[in-house]
Amino acid sequence: MAQSQLLRSTGLATCFTLMTLGAASAEITKIGVLAPLTGATASDGEEFIRGVEWAVEEANAKGGVAGYTFEIEVADVKDHSAANVSSAVERLLGTDGVEVILTGYASLSMFEVDLMAEENMPYIAAGPSPGFAAIVSQDPDAYNCCWSYTASFKGYETDVLPMVQELADAGKVSIDGKTVAIISSDNPYSKTISEGMKISFSEGGWDVVVDELVPFGEVSDWKVILAKVNQANPDLVINTDYIPGNSALFLKQFLENPTDSLMFLQYAPSVPEFVELTGEQSNGVLYNLINGPLDSPKWPRGKELMQQYRDKFGFDSGAYGVGLYEMTNMYFTALEKVGDPTDHDGIGVAIGETKVATAAGNVEFDPETHVALQSNDYIPVSFWQLWDGERVMVGPDIYANGEFRLPPWISEN
C-alpha cells in the first residue's frame, strides 16, 4: 500500500484527534500542526502528522507531561500559498486549547512567523531558514515565540561544489570541463538555493552551461530543458525543484538519453515518494540534507529513531517524520520546565534555551536569528546517494555509513 493511501486509510483528515491513553485525569492540551494534506507535497504533510502522532502517543502513554495530555489539531496548508497558509494559521489560532503550533514547512517565505508573533503563539518550524532568519533578526526579542529546527541553508548553496571536487580528487569521478547545468523552480526555497549555487560554482571556476527556471508547481515535461543539457554534456546536473513528482519525472526523462553527468537533485530524493516513483532508476542519484536524520552507527540517536520509525510505520522516514517527532519532544521538554502550557512567554523562552542531541545532530539556537546552528558539531550538511531504494550517507566522513559509487549511466572510460 502506498504511504499516502496508508495514511488516508487511518482516517486522518484536516482535523486529527488523538485521545489520551490511560491518563483520563490529566488536563488536555492541543498541539496544532500545519501540514499540506492535499497537493504535490502531501506526502511530506503525512510525515509531519506521523511524527507528531508518534511523540504524542508516547507522552500520553506515560501519563502526559507536567500534568497534561495531548490531542492534535491539523490544518491543511494545501499548496503553501499565502492565502491557504493564512487560512490554516487562523483556524489553529482560533481553536480553543491549541497552545503550540508545529510544522515541517507551511509557507516557503515563512511569513506566518509574524502571525505567530502577533498572537504570541509558540511555533517550531523546519521550513526554509533564510526567510525565518530574515524576519526574526529584525528584532529577536519580539519573536521569542518562534524557533527554526532547520539550521542555516548556506550549506545548500556552498557545499555541493567541494563534495564534487573531493570525489574528483579521490579519482571516483572524472571532471573534464568544470561545467554544470543548474535547473530550478520559481519559489523562494528552490530559487534561493540555485542562485547561491551559481555563485559558488562560478567563484570556483566552473561554467554554468545550462541555467533554467521553471514556474512553481507541477511540471509535466522536462524535455526541452533536457535537450539543452544533452547538448552541453555537463560534468554535473543539478535540479533544485523540491517536489518529488517533478524531480522523479526529470530523472526518468534524463535517463532516456543520459549524459556522462553526475545527477544532484535537491531534497526530493529524501522523500519516500520519490523512491516509490523511480525505483531502480534512482540508483546513483545524489542529494543532501540539512536537518535530515543521521541514519548511521556514527550517530546512534539518528540510527535508533530511524529504526523505531520503520518498526512503527513499516517504511522509512524522510526528513520530517523523525524530525517532527523530535520537535514535538522539544516542546514537551519546554512544557516540563515551565509547567503551564498557557504561559506562552515561558514556553517560547524555554524552547529557545534548548540544547539537545536530536536525530539530525546537536540542536542549539542562534539568539540573533532563532535558527538552529549549522556545522559538523551541530546540524551538519549530510550527503546521500540512492542505491536499490536504500539511502547511503556518503558524507561528511564523520557520519558516513557508506561509499560513493559511480552512477550506472556514466561511462567508466
ABEGO torsion letter per residue (X at the ends): XBAAAAAAAAGBBABBBBBBBGBAABBBBBBBBBBBABEAAAAAAAAAAAAAAAAAAAAAAAGEBGGBBBBBBBBBAEAGBAAAAAAAAAAAAABBGBABBBBABBBAAGAAAAAAAAAGBBBBBABBAAAAAAAAAABAAAAAABBBABBBAAAAAAAAAAAAAAAAAAGABBBAAGBBBBBBBBBAAAAAAAAAAAAAAAAAGBBBABBBBBBBEBBABAAAAAAAAAAAGBABBBBABABAAAAAAAAAAAAABBBBBBBBBBGAAABAAAAAAAEAAABGBBBBBBGBBBBBAABAAAAAAAAAAAAAAGBBBBAAAAAAAAAAAAAAAAAAAAGBAABAAAAAAAAAABBBBBAAEBBBBBAAAGBBBBBAABBBBBBBBBBGGBBBBAOBAAABABBBBBBAABBAX
